[in-house]
């Protein structure tokens, strides 16, 4: 696993420390989870934007903007479900990798 160093404002550091203490986990775990959530959200946003762009390219002026957004909204729960399944698989693989590293180090 690689390391990342960054500078954060003091108020953000205080909030991070507080949350880590409340959750009983290291600050790095909070930061890692926040980064994973942020990246997943950005991926979803890009996917939705690509979906809307494809709908525009396919249907052009035959479909109104509201109709395209309605189609995208209908598909979003399925897209989110697929992403959640994929993310759960990644989490299992990470956990399996951590478990294997712990056993190897023990």
Backbone torsions as a table, in degrees:
resi	resn	phi	psi	omega
1	UNK	NA	136.3	-179.6
2	UNK	-89.2	162.8	-179.9
3	UNK	-106.3	153.8	179.2
4	UNK	-133.8	132.5	177.4
5	UNK	-116.4	134.0	178.5
6	UNK	-148.7	158.0	177.2
7	UNK	-100.6	135.3	178.3
8	UNK	-130.1	152.2	177.0
9	UNK	-61.1	151.9	-176.4
10	UNK	-57.7	-40.7	-179.6
11	UNK	-62.5	-39.2	177.8
12	UNK	-66.2	-37.7	177.5
13	UNK	-63.6	-41.0	178.7
14	UNK	-62.4	-45.5	178.9
15	UNK	-62.4	-40.0	178.6
16	UNK	-64.1	-45.9	178.0
17	UNK	-59.8	-44.3	-179.2
18	UNK	-61.4	-46.9	-179.0
19	UNK	-65.4	-41.8	179.4
20	UNK	-61.8	-42.3	178.2
21	UNK	-63.5	-45.8	179.9
22	UNK	-62.5	-40.9	-177.8
23	UNK	-81.5	-15.9	-179.5
24	UNK	70.6	33.3	179.1
25	UNK	-130.5	161.9	177.8
26	UNK	-65.7	154.2	176.7
27	UNK	-56.7	-37.9	-178.4
28	UNK	-62.4	-32.6	178.5
29	UNK	-67.6	-41.3	177.0
30	UNK	-62.7	-46.9	-178.9
31	UNK	-63.6	-42.1	179.8
32	UNK	-62.5	-44.4	179.0
33	UNK	-64.2	-43.2	179.4
34	UNK	-62.3	-41.3	179.1
35	UNK	-66.5	-41.9	176.9
36	UNK	-61.1	-44.2	179.2
37	UNK	-63.3	-43.6	179.6
38	UNK	-61.3	-47.7	-178.7
39	UNK	-65.4	-38.3	177.7
40	UNK	-63.6	-42.0	178.3
41	UNK	-63.3	-41.9	178.4
42	UNK	-64.1	-39.5	178.1
43	UNK	-62.9	-42.0	177.9
44	UNK	-62.6	-43.3	179.6
45	UNK	-61.9	-43.0	178.6
46	UNK	-64.9	-40.5	179.2
47	UNK	-62.2	-45.3	179.7
48	UNK	-63.9	-41.7	178.1
49	UNK	-62.3	-40.4	178.0
50	UNK	-66.2	-38.2	178.5
51	UNK	-62.0	-46.0	179.2
52	UNK	-64.9	-41.7	178.7
53	UNK	-62.4	-40.7	178.8
54	UNK	-65.5	-40.8	178.1
55	UNK	-63.1	-41.4	178.0
56	UNK	-63.4	-43.5	-179.2
57	UNK	-65.9	-36.8	-177.7
58	UNK	-77.0	-45.3	-172.5
59	UNK	-102.0	-18.2	177.3
60	UNK	52.9	-131.9	-176.9
61	UNK	-80.1	-6.2	-178.1
62	UNK	-69.3	-20.7	-178.5
63	UNK	-122.4	134.9	179.6
64	UNK	-74.6	163.8	178.3
65	UNK	-59.0	-43.0	-179.7
66	UNK	-62.5	-39.0	178.5
67	UNK	-66.6	-40.2	178.5
68	UNK	-64.4	-42.7	178.7
69	UNK	-65.2	-35.8	177.0
70	UNK	-64.5	-41.4	177.0
71	UNK	-62.7	-43.8	179.2
72	UNK	-63.4	-41.3	178.4
73	UNK	-63.0	-37.3	177.9
74	UNK	-64.1	-37.9	-177.2
75	UNK	-80.2	-24.2	-173.8
76	UNK	-56.2	-44.8	179.0
77	UNK	-59.1	-36.3	178.7
78	UNK	-69.5	-40.0	177.6
79	UNK	-63.7	-43.8	179.0
80	UNK	-62.8	-41.1	178.8
81	UNK	-62.0	-42.9	179.1
82	UNK	-63.9	-42.4	178.5
83	UNK	-65.0	-39.5	178.6
84	UNK	-63.4	-38.9	177.0
85	UNK	-63.3	-45.5	179.6
86	UNK	-63.6	-42.6	179.7
87	UNK	-65.6	-37.1	178.1
88	UNK	-64.3	-38.9	176.8
89	UNK	-63.8	-39.8	177.7
90	UNK	-64.7	-42.1	179.8
91	UNK	-62.4	-41.3	178.0
92	UNK	-63.3	-42.5	-179.8
93	UNK	-65.0	-39.8	177.9
94	UNK	-64.0	-44.9	-179.9
95	UNK	-62.8	-43.7	178.7
96	UNK	-60.6	-40.9	178.1
97	UNK	-64.9	-41.8	178.0
98	UNK	-64.3	-43.7	180.0
99	UNK	-61.3	-42.1	-179.3
100	UNK	-65.7	-39.8	178.9
101	UNK	-66.4	-38.3	178.4
102	UNK	-63.6	-44.3	-179.9
103	UNK	-64.1	-38.4	-179.3
104	UNK	-67.4	-34.2	-179.3
105	UNK	-81.1	-17.8	-176.4
106	UNK	-78.3	NA	NA
